[in-house]
Amino acid sequence: MIVVQIAKNFKDIEVRLPDIEKLVKTVCNRFKISEATISIVVTGDTEIRKLNKRFLNRNRSTDCLSFDLSDDDADPEKSFELVVNAEMAIREAKIRGHSSQAELALYITHGLLHNLGFNDSQQAQAKKMHDTEDEILTQLGYGLVYNKNSE
C-alpha cells in the first residue's frame, strides 16, 4: 500500500490531497513500488532555507529537499520525506505561465525521482530526469511543466 501524508506549513497555496496522492501513486506504480510511506511537507522560503543549510550546508532557498528514510535497499517498503517550497512554486508558476499546483507537482515528482536514484548534476542525467518528470505530469493532465517552453 502507498501511504501519503501531507503537512501544510504555508497558507498561500491550495494543496489538493487527492491530486497529490494520485501523483505519488503514479510515480510509485511507474517504478514498481508497491509499499511506501511518502511524507510531504509544504512550506515556504524561510523554512526550506533553514533545512537546506542544516542538511546540505547550502544557505539558500530551493524548490525541494528529498530524504530517503528507508531502512535499506533490500527492504521493499520505501519511506521518503519531501519538503517542497510552495512560495517558490507560486513565483515560478507566474513566470512560467502555469498553475502553482502544476509547479508544486513538479517539485514533488522531482523529489521522488531523486529518492528513486535519478540525478540532475550532469546534463545528460538532468535531461533524462526532466523528461521523465514531464512524462508523468503530462500523463496526469498537467502538461509539460519543466520543459514547457520547448512545446
N, CA and C of each residue as an Amber inpcrd file, in Angstrom:
protein
   453
   0.8360000  -1.1730000   0.0000000   0.0000000   0.0000000   0.0000000
   0.8910000   1.2500000   0.0000000   0.4570000   2.2630000  -0.7180000
   1.1470000   3.5460000  -0.7560000   0.3980000   4.5010000   0.1720000
   1.1040000   5.0130000   1.1710000   0.5210000   5.9510000   2.1270000
   1.1450000   7.3220000   1.8830000   0.2920000   8.3270000   1.7260000
   0.7570000   9.6950000   1.5050000   0.3110000  10.5510000   2.6860000
   1.2790000  11.2220000   3.2940000   0.9940000  12.1190000   4.4130000
   1.4350000  13.5220000   4.0150000   0.5920000  14.5100000   4.3020000
   0.9300000  15.8810000   3.9350000   0.7870000  16.7860000   5.1470000
   1.8110000  17.6060000   5.3590000   1.7580000  18.6650000   6.3670000
   1.9020000  19.9840000   5.6230000   0.9240000  20.8420000   5.7790000
   0.9410000  22.1280000   5.0750000   1.3200000  23.2200000   6.0570000
   2.5070000  23.7950000   5.8630000   3.0030000  24.8530000   6.7360000
   3.0470000  26.1960000   6.0130000   2.3450000  26.2900000   4.8920000
   2.3360000  27.5250000   4.1040000   0.9160000  27.7320000   3.6160000
   0.3050000  28.8400000   3.9780000  -1.1370000  29.0100000   3.7640000
  -1.5300000  29.5510000   2.3970000  -0.6060000  30.0910000   1.6360000
  -0.9730000  30.8140000   0.4170000  -1.0880000  29.9520000  -0.8340000
  -1.2100000  28.6580000  -0.6830000  -1.3630000  27.7810000  -1.8400000
  -2.4070000  26.7100000  -1.5060000  -3.1920000  26.3750000  -2.4910000
  -4.1570000  25.2900000  -2.3090000  -3.4290000  23.9630000  -2.4990000
  -3.5640000  23.0930000  -1.5240000  -2.9630000  21.7590000  -1.6020000
  -4.1060000  20.7680000  -1.7490000  -4.1490000  20.1050000  -2.8800000
  -5.2350000  19.1670000  -3.1810000  -4.7610000  17.7410000  -2.9130000
  -5.1110000  17.2320000  -1.7420000  -4.6560000  15.9080000  -1.3190000
  -4.9600000  14.8180000  -2.3460000  -6.1650000  14.7370000  -2.9110000
  -6.4200000  13.6710000  -3.8970000  -5.4840000  13.7480000  -5.1090000
  -5.1810000  14.9600000  -5.5650000  -4.2760000  15.1190000  -6.7080000
  -2.8550000  14.6880000  -6.3520000  -2.4170000  15.0500000  -5.1480000
  -1.0650000  14.6810000  -4.7210000  -0.9660000  13.1750000  -4.5090000
  -1.9910000  12.5740000  -3.9210000  -1.9960000  11.1150000  -3.7590000
  -1.9220000  10.4210000  -5.1160000  -2.6890000  10.9070000  -6.0760000
  -2.6710000  10.3160000  -7.4190000  -1.2900000  10.4600000  -8.0490000
  -0.6690000  11.6110000  -7.8940000   0.6740000  11.8450000  -8.4150000
   1.6700000  10.8710000  -7.8000000   1.6790000  10.7840000  -6.4770000
   2.6240000   9.9040000  -5.7790000   2.4050000   8.4510000  -6.1950000
   1.1610000   8.0250000  -6.2600000   0.8670000   6.6380000  -6.6440000
   1.2480000   6.3650000  -8.0940000   1.0980000   7.3430000  -8.9620000
   1.5080000   7.1840000 -10.3590000   3.0150000   6.9800000 -10.4540000
   3.7720000   7.7880000  -9.7240000   5.2340000   7.6340000  -9.7230000
   5.6130000   6.2730000  -9.1500000   5.0130000   5.9010000  -8.0350000
   5.3280000   4.6040000  -7.4150000   4.9930000   3.4480000  -8.3510000
   3.8340000   3.4960000  -8.9820000   3.4580000   2.4310000  -9.9250000
   4.4300000   2.3510000 -11.0880000   4.8240000   3.4860000 -11.6130000
   5.7530000   3.5120000 -12.7540000   7.0680000   2.8120000 -12.4110000
   7.5000000   2.9470000 -11.1650000   8.7800000   2.3740000 -10.7500000
   8.6130000   1.1290000  -9.8780000   7.4380000   0.4990000  -9.9690000
   7.1710000  -0.8060000  -9.3430000   7.3500000  -0.7860000  -7.8290000
   6.9250000   0.3040000  -7.2110000   6.9500000   0.4000000  -5.7550000
   5.5320000   0.1640000  -5.2560000   5.3620000  -0.8960000  -4.4790000
   4.0170000  -1.2280000  -4.0000000   3.8220000  -0.9250000  -2.5180000
   4.9080000  -0.7470000  -1.7920000   4.8460000  -0.4570000  -0.3570000
   5.6770000   0.7880000  -0.0800000   5.0070000   1.8540000   0.3680000
   5.7520000   3.0840000   0.6530000   4.9410000   4.0090000   1.5430000
   5.6740000   4.7640000   2.3340000   5.1030000   5.8860000   3.0650000
   5.8310000   7.1270000   2.5780000   5.0650000   8.0410000   2.0090000
   5.6300000   9.2690000   1.4670000   5.0800000  10.4260000   2.2870000
   5.9590000  11.1110000   2.9860000   5.5660000  12.2760000   3.7800000
   6.0080000  13.5310000   3.0400000   5.0800000  14.4630000   2.8870000
   5.3600000  15.6890000   2.1450000   5.0540000  16.8770000   3.0440000
   6.0360000  17.7430000   3.1960000   5.8660000  18.9770000   3.9470000
   5.8420000  20.1200000   2.9360000   4.7640000  20.8780000   2.9390000
   4.6190000  22.0350000   2.0540000   4.9330000  23.2680000   2.8870000
   5.9930000  23.9820000   2.5120000   6.4590000  25.1020000   3.3190000
   6.8670000  26.2560000   2.4170000   7.5340000  27.2540000   2.9920000
   7.9570000  28.4270000   2.2370000   9.4630000  28.5990000   2.2380000
   9.9010000  29.7320000   1.6920000  11.3270000  30.0090000   1.5230000
  12.1210000  29.9520000   2.8270000  11.6110000  30.5780000   3.8710000
  12.3720000  30.6820000   5.1220000  12.6680000  29.3110000   5.7100000
  11.6540000  28.4770000   5.8060000  11.8410000  27.1560000   6.4170000
  12.7130000  26.2520000   5.5540000  12.4960000  26.2550000   4.2470000
  13.2840000  25.3550000   3.4000000  14.7450000  25.8120000   3.3440000
  14.9590000  27.1150000   3.4550000  16.3340000  27.6230000   3.5010000
  17.0420000  27.1080000   4.7540000  16.3570000  27.1450000   5.8930000
  16.9350000  26.6250000   7.1400000  17.2770000  25.1390000   7.0080000
  16.3580000  24.3720000   6.4330000  16.5910000  22.9330000   6.2650000
  17.7160000  22.6640000   5.2700000  17.7750000  23.4370000   4.2040000
  18.8280000  23.2850000   3.2050000  20.1970000  23.5600000   3.8370000
  20.2660000  24.5740000   4.6880000  21.5070000  24.8950000   5.3960000
  21.8630000  23.7730000   6.3680000  20.8740000  23.3030000   7.1000000
  21.1140000  22.2750000   8.1220000  21.5780000  20.9550000   7.5180000
  20.9030000  20.4980000   6.4670000  21.1810000  19.1650000   5.9440000
  22.1770000  19.1370000   4.7830000  22.2400000  20.1980000   3.9950000
  23.1220000  20.1940000   2.8200000  24.1710000  21.3040000   2.8550000
  24.1690000  22.0860000   3.9310000  25.1060000  23.1920000   4.1010000
  25.0360000  24.2000000   2.9470000  23.8250000  24.3990000   2.4390000
  23.5880000  25.3820000   1.3700000  22.6670000  26.4550000   1.9330000
  23.1770000  27.6480000   2.0710000  22.4220000  28.7330000   2.6980000
  21.5850000  29.4870000   1.6620000  20.6220000  28.7720000   1.0790000
  19.7270000  29.3860000   0.0950000  18.4240000  28.5900000   0.0350000
  17.4350000  29.2390000  -0.5060000  16.1580000  28.5710000  -0.7240000
  16.3160000  27.5790000  -1.8770000  15.4040000  26.6310000  -1.9550000
  15.4210000  25.6470000  -3.0350000  13.9890000  25.1970000  -3.2950000
  13.7910000  24.4860000  -4.4020000  12.4400000  24.0350000  -4.7450000
  11.9950000  22.8550000  -3.8930000  12.8840000  21.8980000  -3.6800000
  12.5210000  20.7450000  -2.8530000  13.7530000  20.1130000  -2.2330000
  13.5170000  19.4730000  -1.1230000  14.5130000  18.6310000  -0.4720000
  13.9030000  17.2470000  -0.3710000  14.7080000  16.2290000  -0.6000000
  14.1840000  14.8610000  -0.5370000  15.0890000  14.0120000   0.3410000
  14.4460000  13.1950000   1.1510000  15.1620000  12.3380000   2.0880000
  14.6310000  10.9190000   1.9650000  15.5390000   9.9740000   1.8120000
  15.1730000   8.5600000   1.7920000  15.3960000   8.0210000   3.1980000
  14.3150000   7.7340000   3.8910000  14.3790000   7.2480000   5.2670000
  14.1910000   5.7370000   5.3540000  14.2270000   5.0730000   4.2020000
  14.0520000   3.6190000   4.1560000  15.1650000   2.9430000   4.9390000
  14.8360000   1.7670000   5.5040000  15.8180000   1.0470000   6.3090000
  17.0400000   0.6410000   5.5020000  16.8260000  -0.0130000   4.3720000
  17.9320000  -0.3790000   3.4940000  17.3730000  -0.7460000   2.1270000
  18.2570000  -0.9270000   1.1660000  17.8250000  -1.2190000  -0.2060000
  17.0990000  -2.5500000  -0.3300000  17.3780000  -3.4830000   0.5750000
  16.7550000  -4.8070000   0.4940000  15.2970000  -4.7810000   0.9510000
  14.9450000  -3.7930000   1.7610000  13.5760000  -3.6830000   2.2700000
  12.6680000  -3.1620000   1.1610000  11.6190000  -3.9140000   0.8180000
  10.7410000  -3.4670000  -0.2700000   9.9050000  -2.2390000   0.0990000
   9.7290000  -1.9820000   1.3980000   8.9450000  -0.8090000   1.7920000
   9.8320000   0.4300000   1.8060000   9.3980000   1.4410000   1.0860000
  10.1400000   2.6940000   1.0000000   9.5450000   3.7070000   1.9640000
  10.3990000   4.5760000   2.4580000   9.9630000   5.6650000   3.3200000
  10.6940000   6.9280000   2.8680000   9.9440000   7.8280000   2.2500000
  10.5250000   9.0550000   1.7130000   9.8960000  10.2590000   2.3930000
  10.7070000  11.2720000   2.6200000  10.1830000  12.5500000   3.0830000
  10.6100000  13.6280000   2.1050000   9.6460000  14.4260000   1.6900000
   9.8960000  15.5360000   0.7780000   9.4980000  16.8280000   1.4680000
  10.2840000  17.8490000   1.2500000   9.9260000  19.1940000   1.6880000
   9.8760000  20.0320000   0.4200000   8.7070000  20.5970000   0.1180000
   8.5450000  21.3540000  -1.1250000   8.2080000  22.8060000  -0.8090000
   8.7250000  23.6880000  -1.6520000   8.6390000  25.1190000  -1.4240000
   7.4570000  25.7210000  -2.1830000   6.3520000  25.9240000  -1.4760000
   5.1450000  26.4840000  -2.0940000   5.3450000  27.9340000  -2.5120000
   6.1110000  28.6630000  -1.7370000   6.3580000  30.0740000  -2.0660000
   7.0880000  30.1870000  -3.4060000   8.0790000  29.3340000  -3.6130000
   8.7940000  29.3100000  -4.8840000   7.8770000  28.8180000  -6.0040000
   7.0290000  27.8510000  -5.7060000   6.1050000  27.3210000  -6.7200000
   5.1780000  28.4160000  -7.2310000   4.6980000  29.2540000  -6.3450000
   3.8150000  30.3550000  -6.7440000   4.5660000  31.3280000  -7.6560000
   5.7840000  31.7040000  -7.2640000   6.5860000  32.6360000  -8.0770000
   6.8950000  32.0540000  -9.4490000   7.3980000  30.8140000  -9.4560000
   7.8030000  30.1820000 -10.7150000   6.6170000  29.9410000 -11.6380000
   5.4830000  29.5890000 -11.0730000   4.2900000  29.3490000 -11.8920000
   3.8850000  30.6170000 -12.6360000   3.9590000  31.7520000 -11.9680000
   3.6310000  33.0260000 -12.6230000   4.5980000  33.3090000 -13.7650000
   5.8680000  33.0900000 -13.5350000   6.8940000  33.3380000 -14.5510000
   6.7230000  32.3950000 -15.7320000   6.4390000  31.1300000 -15.4450000
   6.4120000  30.0920000 -16.4800000   5.0360000  29.9100000 -17.1270000
   4.0230000  30.5530000 -16.5770000   2.7140000  30.5490000 -17.2080000
   1.8790000  29.2950000 -17.0010000   1.9690000  28.7090000 -15.8220000
   1.0890000  27.5920000 -15.4840000   0.6500000  27.7270000 -14.0250000
  -0.1290000  26.7910000 -13.5570000  -0.6800000  26.8920000 -12.2020000
   0.3750000  26.5700000 -11.1410000   0.1480000  27.1180000  -9.9600000
   1.0460000  26.7990000  -8.8440000   0.9250000  25.3240000  -8.4680000
  -0.2420000  24.7100000  -8.7090000  -0.4000000  23.2720000  -8.4490000
   0.4840000  22.4540000  -9.3940000   0.5960000  22.8850000 -10.6500000
   1.4680000  22.1830000 -11.6000000   2.9240000  22.2970000 -11.1680000
   3.3200000  23.4730000 -10.7240000   4.7010000  23.6770000 -10.2760000
   4.9780000  22.8520000  -9.0220000   4.0250000  22.8340000  -8.0930000
   4.1790000  22.0310000  -6.8800000   4.2580000  20.5440000  -7.2330000
   3.4520000  20.1120000  -8.1910000   3.5020000  18.7160000  -8.6510000
   4.8710000  18.3990000  -9.2450000   5.4600000  19.3580000  -9.9530000
   6.8130000  19.1740000 -10.4870000   7.8020000  18.9580000  -9.3490000
   7.7180000  19.7640000  -8.2950000   8.6540000  19.6460000  -7.1740000
   8.5070000  18.2970000  -6.4700000   7.2760000  17.8500000  -6.3060000
   7.0390000  16.5530000  -5.6650000   7.6020000  15.4330000  -6.5340000
   7.3330000  15.4940000  -7.8230000   7.8550000  14.4810000  -8.7460000
   9.3750000  14.4900000  -8.7330000   9.9590000  15.6700000  -8.7680000
  11.4150000  15.8190000  -8.7690000  12.0270000  15.1710000  -7.5210000
  11.4390000  15.4520000  -6.3650000  11.9420000  14.8650000  -5.1210000
  11.8170000  13.3540000  -5.0980000  10.6900000  12.8460000  -5.5710000
  10.5090000  11.3910000  -5.6270000  11.5380000  10.7500000  -6.5460000
  11.7710000  11.3690000  -7.7020000  12.7470000  10.7990000  -8.6380000
  14.1520000  10.8030000  -8.0410000  14.5030000  11.8480000  -7.3040000
  15.8010000  11.8350000  -6.6110000  15.8780000  10.6350000  -5.6680000
  14.8180000  10.3870000  -4.9170000  14.8140000   9.2560000  -3.9870000
  14.8510000   7.9170000  -4.7050000  14.4640000   7.8960000  -5.9580000
  14.4880000   6.6640000  -6.7470000  15.7720000   6.5170000  -7.5570000
  16.7340000   7.3930000  -7.3120000  18.0450000   7.2440000  -7.9280000
  18.3420000   8.1660000  -9.0910000  17.4010000   9.0120000  -9.4750000
  17.6720000   9.9730000 -10.5450000  18.5920000  11.0660000 -10.0180000
  19.3880000  11.6080000 -10.9330000  20.3490000  12.6340000 -10.5690000
  20.3120000  13.7130000 -11.6380000  20.4200000  14.9550000 -11.2350000
  20.4100000  16.0410000 -12.2100000  21.6820000  16.8830000 -12.1660000
  22.7670000  16.2890000 -11.6930000  24.0190000  17.0330000 -11.5680000
  24.7980000  17.1160000 -12.8770000  24.4970000  16.2510000 -13.8240000
  25.1420000  16.3000000 -15.1420000  24.0640000  16.4560000 -16.2030000
  24.4120000  17.1000000 -17.3090000  23.4260000  17.4840000 -18.3120000
  22.6100000  16.3040000 -18.8450000  23.2480000  15.2010000 -19.1880000
  22.5210000  14.0530000 -19.7520000  21.5720000  13.4500000 -18.7190000
  22.0330000  13.3430000 -17.4810000  21.1850000  12.8110000 -16.4110000
  20.0230000  13.7570000 -16.1190000  20.3070000  15.0530000 -16.1320000
  19.2610000  16.0450000 -15.8740000  18.1910000  15.9860000 -16.9560000
  18.6010000  15.8370000 -18.2080000  17.6340000  15.7530000 -19.3080000
  16.7200000  14.5460000 -19.1200000  17.3090000  13.4020000 -18.7790000
  16.5080000  12.1980000 -18.5540000  15.5210000  12.4200000 -17.4010000
  16.0000000  13.0400000 -16.3340000  15.1480000  13.2810000 -15.1730000
  14.0030000  14.2300000 -15.5260000  14.3180000  15.3340000 -16.1830000
  13.2910000  16.3270000 -16.5090000  12.3090000  15.7980000 -17.5500000
  12.7850000  14.9980000 -18.4840000  11.8710000  14.3740000 -19.4510000
  10.9130000  13.4120000 -18.7420000  11.4340000  12.6580000 -17.7780000
  10.5930000  11.7330000 -17.0060000   9.5570000  12.5060000 -16.1930000
   9.9750000  13.6080000 -15.5910000   9.0280000  14.4530000 -14.8510000
   7.8830000  14.8890000 -15.7630000   8.2350000  15.3960000 -16.9330000
   7.2040000  15.8840000 -17.8490000   6.3150000  14.7650000 -18.3800000
   6.8660000  13.5720000 -18.5800000   6.0340000  12.4320000 -18.9990000
   4.9780000  12.1320000 -17.9340000   5.4050000  12.0980000 -16.6900000
   4.4900000  11.8040000 -15.5810000   3.4460000  12.9120000 -15.4440000
   3.8900000  14.1550000 -15.4750000   2.9710000  15.2810000 -15.2970000
   2.0010000  15.4050000 -16.4690000   2.4540000  15.0860000 -17.6700000
   1.5630000  15.0910000 -18.8340000   0.5180000  13.9940000 -18.6950000
   0.9500000  12.8190000 -18.2480000   0.0270000  11.6970000 -18.0300000
  -1.0930000  12.0870000 -17.0650000  -0.7750000  12.9340000 -16.0990000
  -1.7460000  13.3330000 -15.0790000  -2.5320000  14.5950000 -15.4520000
  -2.2880000  15.1170000 -16.6480000  -3.0680000  16.2560000 -17.1130000
  -2.4750000  17.6280000 -16.8560000  -1.2680000  17.6900000 -16.3080000
  -0.6240000  18.9830000 -16.0870000   0.0360000  19.5090000 -17.3620000
   0.3280000  18.6240000 -18.2970000   1.0760000  19.0030000 -19.4940000
   2.5530000  19.1070000 -19.1770000   3.3020000  19.6540000 -20.1320000
   4.7220000  19.8800000 -19.8880000   4.8460000  20.9800000 -18.8430000
   5.6080000  20.7290000 -17.8160000   5.8090000  21.7350000 -16.7820000
   7.2640000  22.1750000 -16.7910000   8.1940000  21.2350000 -16.7160000
   9.6100000  21.6110000 -16.7220000  10.0120000  22.1520000 -18.0920000
   9.6990000  21.4080000 -19.1340000  10.0990000  21.7820000 -20.4980000
   8.9950000  22.5270000 -21.2370000   8.2140000  23.2880000 -20.5130000
   7.0480000  23.9650000 -21.0970000   7.4130000  24.8330000 -22.2960000
   8.5150000  25.5330000 -22.2270000   8.8880000  26.4530000 -23.3010000
   9.4200000  25.7570000 -24.5410000   9.5740000  24.4350000 -24.4750000
  10.0520000  23.7010000 -25.6570000   8.8980000  23.1170000 -26.4620000
   7.6570000  23.4580000 -26.0860000   6.4800000  22.9640000 -26.8100000
   6.4930000  23.4800000 -28.2360000
